Amino acid sequence: MTTAEATKQFHYPPELEADFVKTRGLNFSDGSHVTAAEIWRFMTVDAPKRFPYAFDLGTHHGGRPSEDFTLFSGIKKSYLQLTLKDRLLKARAQGKPVILAQGGQAMDLYYAGGGIPLRPGVIIGWARNQEEGLSVRQNDLRGVGILEAGRNRVSMESCNQISAHAAIDSGIVPMDIVAPYLCLRCSDMAYLTESHRNVSGIKDGLALVDFPIEAAGKPWAAELMAKELRKLLDKIGQFTGKPVDDAEILRVIKLGNRARAYAREIYDLWWSAPVPPTSGDDLNVSSAVNDLLGDPVATVDLLEQYRDEVKWRVEHGVKGHGLSAKPKRLLICGSCVGPNGYQVERAGGVVVGRDDGYSQVTVDVEEAGDPCLAIAKSVLAYPYELPTEQRAQWTVDLAKRCRADGVLFMYQWGCNFQTGVARLVSDIIKERSGLPTTYIEMGELSKLEDTEQSVNRVESFIEML
């Protein structure tokens, strides 16, 4: 691709509009509805002007809207992602608090309490999008600037999630509550959370949930977490001014379970197909389930449509856009990071799953009894959060289910936890599955560019396969 081509944007083919607008729109939690025609207009007229970086044809960044134009639910997912900024500001104006959460816990309770939880990666995207009209390069430089400001204030030793915390402290994004689960997968979350202690507007909004390490199946652990979750609800209630009853928590739990069920069905359909029916990035629906994209109702609506399209493609033998005839199937391990899907597919591979996100999809929440206790039990049962050897064995079984040809453990520079277990997990997977396995350190969590090192290593691994 030439330099001139790399500055161009892709556009949705106008001839698809007639079919797209006949499909279902999306319902939202506040009772509103957006039609397919409105989604099409936003994605073809408004979004390319407001967020041109997301439509860049260059190959050096991932996360852009899918170029599989006939996967209409993929366009709708991109719509939810690109309108998140607008929906967050609108919800906040209506009294809904925005909450920094961790990436490893169910979001059900935060939504049930009346808030909108965001993990650090989503906050980083929000902070970048606060300035619109940026190219890929400009958007990248904005993100790097936020990252470096955070490092100067806190520590160079923290992982790149510090960008989210820096964006909050500097007022780039408005945040009402900082309430992650501590001791969950990330070595820096407790430290970064404490960094807000003296920040005006945040110091009164800390609500920390203690996650008991290696305590799955122990009644006292679930009971402890249930008490912590009740405290979290009280903190959210201080901002909303509304008490939350168990019936409302159960309603949101049921929505979360529907989302998880749709996601499991999508993965099972995809993995069972003779040929991959979508790209690896389009398969990554676990991110939508775990974030609920700012609105549980809209996410469930989206995933149902996603499931129907994937099912049709599998039944009709459709091969995903941009894939080689027989792509090498990669399972990705580790938190917060992953390879550039476009680059993987250009090299002849495809990402068939990520153990991090899929772990949360596998565990439903009980729809009976104390809902806080039920949520606590579900979080404690996540395979990814089990003792390292058990986590590795679960990943071995997952690699077999998704028919992986190789396993890549990727971890973020500065994350002491994942750095410490990467070699052990990789060795266990290799020994027990017989699959080629390697691990790669990355330093690109807040960057769209400068990915050459990881791209080269991933491409080499695919060539080896």
N, C-alpha and C positions, 0 to 999 in steps of 0.2 A: 504494500500500500504506500503510495507516495505521500509526501507532506501535504500536498494540496487536497488529496482525498481524505486525509486524516482530520481535516478541519470541517468536513461536511457533516450534515445531520442526516439521519435516516427519517423517512416519512412513511406513515401508514398509507398503503395503496388506496386511492379514492374508490376504486371499484369494489372494495370490501364493505363500504359504508352501508349499502342497502341490506346486506345480510346481518351486519353487526347490530343495526338499530332494531332489528326484529327480535333480538334476544332479550332476556330478562335484564332489568336494571338491578340496583342494589337497595335494600332496605337498611335503615339505620336505627340505632337504639332510641333516638328521640322521636321516632315515628315518621321521620321524613323519608323520602324516596328519591333516588336519582335514576333517571331513565338511561337506557343504553345510548340514546341520541345525545343526551347531555354529556355522558362519558366520552363519546366519540369526539364531540366538539372540544372538550377540554384537552384530550390527548393529541388532537391534530392541530388545534389553533392556539390555545392558551399555554399549555405546558411547554411546547418547544420555544416559546418566547420567554417564559418565566424561568425555565430550567434548561437552557440549551445544552449544558454539560451532559445531561442525562440522555441526550439523543445523539451524542457524538459518535461518529463511525470509527473512531480510532480503536485500536485493539488493546490499548494499554490499561484500560480500566474495566472493572466488572460492575455489576449492580445496575446497569442501565436497563430500561424497559426491554422486554423480550422482542427479538426480531422475528419470532415465529408468529407472523401476523394472523394466521388462521386459528391460532389458539386464543379465542376471544376472552376466555377467563384470565389469561395472562395479561391482556390489555387492562382488564378491570382491576387486577391486582396492582398493576403499575399506577392506575388511577388512585387507589387507596393510599399508596405510598407517597405519591406526589401531592396529594391533597391533605396529607397529615398535618402539615404546618397550619393550614387554614382552619382545619377542624379543631386543632388544639387551642388556637387563639380564641375561636368562637366558644368552645366549651369552657375555657377559663373565664371568659367574660360572663358566662352564665353561672359561675360559682363552682365549677368542677375543679378541684385541685389537680395539678400535674405533679407526678411523683417519680423520683428516680428510684428504680428497682434494680435488682441484679438479673443476670441473664439465666440463672439456673432454677428459678422457682415458677410455679404456676401463678398466673396473673389474675385468677378468678376473684380472689378476695379484694384486691385493689379496686377492681371494677365494681364489685358488689358494694363496697363502701362509698361509691360515688366519685372515685377518682379515675385518673387515666395514668397508668404506669408506663414508664419508658425505661428500657435498659440503656446502658451507656452508648452502645452503637447507634441506636435510634436518635439519641440526643445529639450525638456528633453530626448526624445527617441534618437534623433540624437546625443546628447552629450554622452549618454551611449554607443552608437554604434561606437563612434570614436575609441574606443579600442575594437578590435575584439577577437574572440576566448574565450569569457568569459562564465562561467557557470551561472546559475541563481543566485547563492549566490554572485559570483564575480560581476556580473552586478548590483545586488542590492546594494552592498557595494560601488560601484563606484557612483551610483546615490545618495546615502545617503551622501557621501563625498562632492559632488557638492552642495547638499542642505545645509549642515551644514556650508560650506564656505560662502554661500550666506547669511545665517542667521547671521553669525558673522560680515559680512560687512554691512548689512542693518538693519535687525530687526528680532527678534524672533516672533514678532507679525504678520508678513506677512504670507500669506498662502504659500503652498508649490510650487506655481508657481515661487517662488523666485529662484528655481533651474535653470529655463531657463535663467533668467537674470544673475545669477552667472556664468553660462556656457559661456555667451556672454562676460561678463566683464573679465573673466579669459582667454579668447582666446581659450577655448576648441572647440567652434564652431565659424566660421566666420559669422558675421552679418553686413550688410551694412546699414540698415535703421531700426529704431524702430518707428513704426507708428500704434499704436492701436487706436481704438475708446475709448475715455475716458468717464467715467461715465456710462459705459455699463456693467451691471451685476456684476462687480468685484470691490470691495472696494479698492483693493491694486494696481490696474494697473497704476493709475496716479503717485502714490508714487514710484513704482518700475521703471516706465519710467523715472522719474526725476533722479533716481539713476545713469542713464547713462550719465548725463549731462557733467561729467568731464572725461569720458572714451575716450581715444584716438581712433579715427576711428569711434566712434559712435556719439560724441557730435555734429558733423555736419550733422548727419543723422536722427535727430528727426523730425517727421512730425505728430503732434498730431491732431486727428479728434475729434471735440467736439460733443458729442451726447446729444441733449437736452432731459432732463428727462421729462417723462409724457407729451409729446408734439405730440403724434400721431394724425394725421388728421389736424394739424395746418399748414397752408401754409408757415408761416414764418420759421417754424422749418425745413421743407424740403429745403427751399431756403438757409437757413444757412448751412445745411449739404452739399448741392450741392457746395457751395463756398469752404467749407473745403475739399471736395473731389477733386476739381480742384487744390487746393494747394498741395494735396497729389500727384497728377499726376505730377505736376511741380517738386516736390522733387524726385520722381522716375526718371524723365527725366534727372535730374542732374547727375545721375549715369549711365543711359543708353546712354545719349547723343542723344536720339531720341524723337522728339515730337510725341504725340499720338493724332490721330484725332478721331472724334466721331464714324466713321465707324468701327474702330478697337474695340472701347469699345462695340459697339452694337454686333459685332461678338462674343465677349467673353460672353456678356449677353445671347445671344441665346444658347451658349454652356451650361452656367449655368442653364438656364431654362430647357433645355433638361435633364440635370442631375437631377434637382428637380422633373421633371415630372416622370422620371423613378423611382425615389425613392418613390414618392407617390403611384405609381402603385404597386410597390413591397410590400409596407406596406398594401395597401388595399387587395391585393391578400392574403397575409399572415394572416391578421386579419379575413378575411372571411372564411378561411379554417376550416373544421371540426376538423382537427388535425394540430398542428404547423408543417409546412413543413421543418423548419430548427431549429437550436439552436437559442437562444436569441442573442448570439454574432454574429452569421452569419446574423441575421436580421438587425443588427445595421449598415445599409448602409448610414444613415444620416451623419455619421462621414466622409465617403468618399465624399459625396456631399459637405459638408461644408468646407472640406480641399482641395478638388479636387486633393488630393494625389500628389501634385507637378506638375500635368499636366492635364488641363481640357479635352483635347482630349482623352487621355487614360482613364480618369475616366468615361466619357460618354460611350466610347466603352465597358468598363467593366460593367457598370450598365445595358446596353442593354442586355448583355449576362446573367447577374444576373437575370434580369426580366424574360427572357425566361426560365431559369432553375426553378425559383420559380413557374412560371405558370405551367410548366409541372408537377412539384411535387404536386401542389394543385389538378390538374386534375386527377392525378393517386393516390391520397390519401397517398402519402409518408409522414412518420413521421420523424421529425428531429432526427439527430444522438444524442444518449445519453439521450433522453427525456423519462420520465415515461409515462405510458399509458394516464393519465389525469393530466398533470402538472398544478400547480397553477400559474395563470398568474399575473405577477407583472409589474406595471407601475412605472418607476423610475423618480423622480423629482429632480431638483437641478443641479447646474453647476459643471462641471469638474470631478465629481466622480460617481461611480456606483458600484454595487456589483460584485464580481467575478462570472462570468457566469457559470463556471464549478461547483463551489460550490453550486450555486442556483439550478442547474439541478440535482446535486447529492442528494440534499435535497428534490427533488420532485417539483421544481418550474421551471419557465421559464420567462425571461424578455421579455415582449411584446412591449416595447417602452420606450423612454426617452423624456421627454417634452422639454428639452433643445435643443437637435439636431433636433428633429422633427419640432420645431417651425420655424426654418429657411427653412426647406423643403417646408412648406406650402405656402410661399409667393414668387411668381415669380416677375421678374422685367419687367416693361413695355418696349416693344420693339419699342418705338416711342418717338419722341421729344428729349429733352435734356437727354442724358443717365445718367449723374451725378445726375440730379434731380430725374430720375426714380429710381436709386439705393437708393438715400436718402429716397424716399417715401417707398420703400420696407422694408428697415431696420427699419424705424419708425413704420411699421405695424406688426412687429414680435409679436405674441401673448405673448411670454415669457417675452418681455420687457415692456409690458403694466403695468399700475398701479396694485398693488398686488391683489386686489379683482377680477379685470378683468382677470388677469393671472390665478388665481385659478379657475374661472368659465370655462375658456377655457380648463384647465386641467381636470375638471369634465367631460366635453363633450368628451375629448380625451379618458378618462378612459372607457366611455361607448362604444366608437367606437372600441377600441381594446379589449373589453370584459375582462377587468382586474378583478381579484379576490381581489386584494389589491393594495394599493399605498404606496410606500416608498419614503419619501423625504430625500435625503442624501446630506449633505453639508460638505465642507472642513473646517477643523480647521483653524482658522485665517481669514476666509472670513466673514467680518462683515455684508456684505449685505445679503447673503443667510442665515446666522445665524439669522438675524433679522426677516426674513419673513417666515422661515420654519414652525414655530408653527401656524401662521395665515393661511398660505396656506393649511397646513394639516387639520386644523379644518374646514375650508370652504369645502374642498373636502369631508371630512367625513360627514359633515352635509348635503350637497346637493346631494351626490351620495349614501350615506348609506354604502360605502365600508370601510372595515377595513383600517386604515391609521396610519402610525407612521413616526417619523423622527429620523435620526441617524447622529451623528457627526462622521467624519472620519479624520484621520491624515495620510493617506497612499498614497497621490497623487504621490509621487516620489518613492514609494517602491513597489517591487514585492512580498516581504515577509512581515512578521509581520502583517498579516491581521486577526489574530484570533478574535479580538474584534468585528470587523464588521461582519465577517463570522458567529460568534455565534448569533449575534443579528438578522441577516437576516434569518438564519436557524430557530430561534425561531419564527420569524414572519410567516414563511411558515408553521411551525407546527401548529401555531394558526389557519391559514387558513384551 
